[in-house]
Amino acid sequence: MQRLTTRLGNLWWERRLGVSTRGIVAADHPDATHYATMSYTAVRRILAALELGRDDVFGDLGSGLGRVLCCAARLPVKEAVGFEVNDTLTEAALANAARLRARKAEVSVRRGPCEEADFTGITAFFLFDPFGERTLRAVLDRIEKREPRTPLRFAYANPVHARVFAECPWLEEVAFWDAAATGLEHSVRFYRTVP
């Protein structure tokens, strides 16, 4: 019954937002995981926990069809930026952003490998297990070396490679949502830069 309720809720949100982000898409990068979605309920709770504000630029690593990106763009943020390696997913995310109802922020998607991306200006990141340990390590290293250095927040859903975050002395875990305890489909870990 819970799955049916979640599925119906997701369909309702898709219609309300004017987007289509459902499905599973195979990865076409050697260290990427397949595209899949989280429920809108989970996405909204995670975005609320990131406490996004008008000065934030939100970054979705492995943005796929743009579900999280579109939800973030409905919040009062400066910009919502997706990072995606797959051309088809990038185009679909941009199409979804163009159709998105009640958008409050500009949306862009930077196409290419995240380990080569420019993260300048991003203040809050979301990851839904988008890639393997090797790529995650390279991405976090690139983020750490960005200029100017500003405080950052991260939400890592389905944190398969949480030990990579734990190896970063410049980050601290500030919350852990266990899937069983929260009723969400996946556990979520939250991090921020060490003051």
C-alpha positions as CSV (number, residue, x, y, z in Angstrom):
1,M,0.0,0.0,0.0
2,Q,2.9,2.4,0.8
3,R,4.4,1.9,-2.6
4,L,1.1,2.6,-4.3
5,T,0.6,5.8,-2.2
6,T,4.2,6.9,-3.1
7,R,3.7,6.2,-6.8
8,L,0.4,8.1,-6.9
9,G,2.0,11.0,-5.0
10,N,4.8,11.1,-7.5
11,L,2.3,11.1,-10.4
12,W,0.4,13.9,-8.8
13,W,3.6,16.0,-8.4
14,E,4.6,15.4,-12.0
15,R,1.3,16.7,-13.2
16,R,1.4,19.7,-10.8
17,L,4.9,20.7,-11.8
18,G,4.4,19.9,-15.6
19,V,7.4,17.6,-15.8
20,S,8.2,14.0,-16.5
21,T,11.1,12.6,-14.5
22,R,10.1,9.0,-13.9
23,G,12.0,6.0,-15.0
24,I,15.3,4.2,-14.8
25,V,18.1,4.9,-17.4
26,A,21.2,2.8,-17.7
27,A,24.5,4.6,-17.2
28,D,26.7,5.3,-20.2
29,H,29.8,6.3,-18.2
30,P,32.1,3.6,-16.7
31,D,31.9,4.9,-13.1
32,A,28.3,6.2,-13.1
33,T,25.3,4.5,-11.6
34,H,22.0,4.2,-13.4
35,Y,19.5,7.0,-13.3
36,A,16.6,6.4,-10.8
37,T,14.4,8.7,-8.8
38,M,13.5,9.4,-5.2
39,S,10.0,10.2,-4.2
40,Y,8.9,13.8,-4.3
41,T,8.3,13.6,-0.5
42,A,11.9,12.6,0.1
43,V,13.2,15.2,-2.2
44,R,11.2,18.0,-0.6
45,R,12.3,16.9,2.9
46,I,16.0,16.8,1.9
47,L,15.8,20.2,0.3
48,A,14.2,21.6,3.4
49,A,17.0,20.2,5.5
50,L,19.6,21.9,3.4
51,E,18.0,25.2,4.4
52,L,18.4,26.8,1.0
53,G,18.1,30.6,0.8
54,R,18.2,33.5,-1.7
55,D,22.0,33.6,-1.7
56,D,22.4,29.8,-2.5
57,V,23.3,28.3,-5.7
58,F,22.1,24.7,-5.7
59,G,24.1,21.9,-7.4
60,D,22.7,18.5,-8.3
61,L,25.5,16.1,-9.1
62,G,24.2,13.5,-11.6
63,S,21.0,15.5,-12.2
64,G,19.4,12.9,-14.6
65,L,16.0,14.0,-15.8
66,G,15.9,16.9,-13.4
67,R,13.5,15.9,-10.6
68,V,15.6,17.3,-7.8
69,L,16.8,20.2,-9.9
70,C,13.2,21.3,-10.7
71,C,12.2,21.0,-7.1
72,A,15.1,23.2,-6.0
73,A,14.2,25.7,-8.7
74,R,10.8,26.2,-7.1
75,L,12.6,27.4,-3.9
76,P,13.9,31.0,-3.5
77,V,17.5,30.2,-4.5
78,K,19.8,32.2,-6.8
79,E,20.1,29.4,-9.3
80,A,19.7,25.6,-9.7
81,V,22.5,23.9,-11.6
82,G,22.6,20.3,-12.7
83,F,25.7,18.3,-13.6
84,E,25.1,15.4,-16.0
85,V,27.4,13.3,-18.2
86,N,24.6,11.9,-20.4
87,D,23.4,14.0,-23.4
88,T,19.9,12.5,-23.5
89,L,19.3,13.1,-19.8
90,T,20.7,16.6,-20.0
91,E,18.3,17.5,-22.8
92,A,15.4,16.0,-20.9
93,A,16.3,17.9,-17.7
94,L,16.4,21.1,-19.7
95,A,13.0,20.4,-21.3
96,N,11.6,19.6,-17.8
97,A,13.0,22.9,-16.5
98,A,11.5,24.8,-19.4
99,R,8.0,23.3,-18.6
100,L,8.3,23.6,-14.8
101,R,5.5,25.5,-13.2
102,A,6.1,28.1,-10.4
103,R,9.8,28.2,-11.0
104,K,11.5,30.8,-8.9
105,A,15.1,30.3,-10.0
106,E,17.0,29.9,-13.2
107,V,18.0,26.3,-14.2
108,S,21.0,25.2,-16.1
109,V,22.6,21.8,-16.7
110,R,26.3,21.5,-17.3
111,R,27.0,18.5,-19.5
112,G,30.2,16.5,-18.9
113,P,32.0,14.4,-16.3
114,C,31.6,15.8,-12.8
115,E,35.3,15.2,-12.1
116,E,36.0,17.9,-14.7
117,A,33.2,20.3,-13.8
118,D,33.4,23.9,-12.6
119,F,31.7,24.2,-9.2
120,T,32.4,27.9,-8.7
121,G,29.5,29.5,-6.9
122,I,27.7,26.4,-5.8
123,T,26.9,26.6,-2.1
124,A,24.7,23.4,-1.6
125,F,25.1,20.1,-3.3
126,F,22.8,17.1,-3.7
127,L,23.9,13.6,-4.7
128,F,21.8,10.5,-5.1
129,D,24.6,8.0,-5.4
130,P,25.5,9.2,-8.9
131,F,28.8,7.5,-9.4
132,G,31.5,5.2,-7.9
133,E,34.1,5.8,-5.3
134,R,36.8,6.9,-7.7
135,T,34.7,9.6,-9.3
136,L,33.3,10.7,-6.0
137,R,36.8,11.1,-4.6
138,A,37.9,13.2,-7.7
139,V,34.7,15.4,-7.5
140,L,35.2,16.1,-3.8
141,D,38.9,16.9,-4.4
142,R,37.9,19.3,-7.1
143,I,35.2,21.0,-4.9
144,E,37.7,21.4,-2.1
145,K,40.1,23.2,-4.3
146,R,37.6,25.7,-5.7
147,E,38.0,29.4,-5.3
148,P,36.7,31.4,-3.6
149,R,36.3,29.0,-0.6
150,T,32.9,29.5,0.8
151,P,30.9,27.4,3.3
152,L,29.2,24.4,1.6
153,R,26.4,21.9,2.5
154,F,25.9,18.5,1.0
155,A,23.0,16.0,1.1
156,Y,24.1,12.5,0.0
157,A,21.2,10.2,-0.6
158,N,21.8,6.4,-0.7
159,P,25.3,7.1,0.6
160,V,27.0,4.0,-0.7
161,H,30.4,5.6,-0.6
162,A,30.1,7.6,2.6
163,R,33.6,6.6,3.6
164,V,34.9,8.9,0.8
165,F,33.2,11.9,2.6
166,A,34.6,10.6,5.9
167,E,38.1,10.7,4.5
168,C,37.8,14.5,3.8
169,P,39.1,16.5,6.8
170,W,37.5,19.6,5.4
171,L,34.0,18.1,5.8
172,E,32.0,17.1,8.8
173,E,28.8,15.0,9.0
174,V,26.0,16.9,10.6
175,A,23.1,14.6,10.3
176,F,22.2,11.0,9.3
177,W,18.7,10.0,8.3
178,D,18.4,6.2,8.5
179,A,15.9,4.9,5.9
180,A,14.2,2.6,8.3
181,A,13.8,5.3,11.0
182,T,12.6,8.0,8.6
183,G,10.4,6.0,6.3
184,L,12.3,7.3,3.3
185,E,13.3,5.0,0.5
186,H,17.0,5.6,1.1
187,S,19.2,6.8,3.9
188,V,20.7,10.3,3.7
189,R,23.8,11.8,5.1
190,F,24.3,15.6,5.5
191,Y,27.7,17.3,5.5
192,R,29.1,20.8,5.7
193,T,32.5,22.3,5.4
194,V,34.5,22.5,8.7
195,P,34.4,26.2,9.9
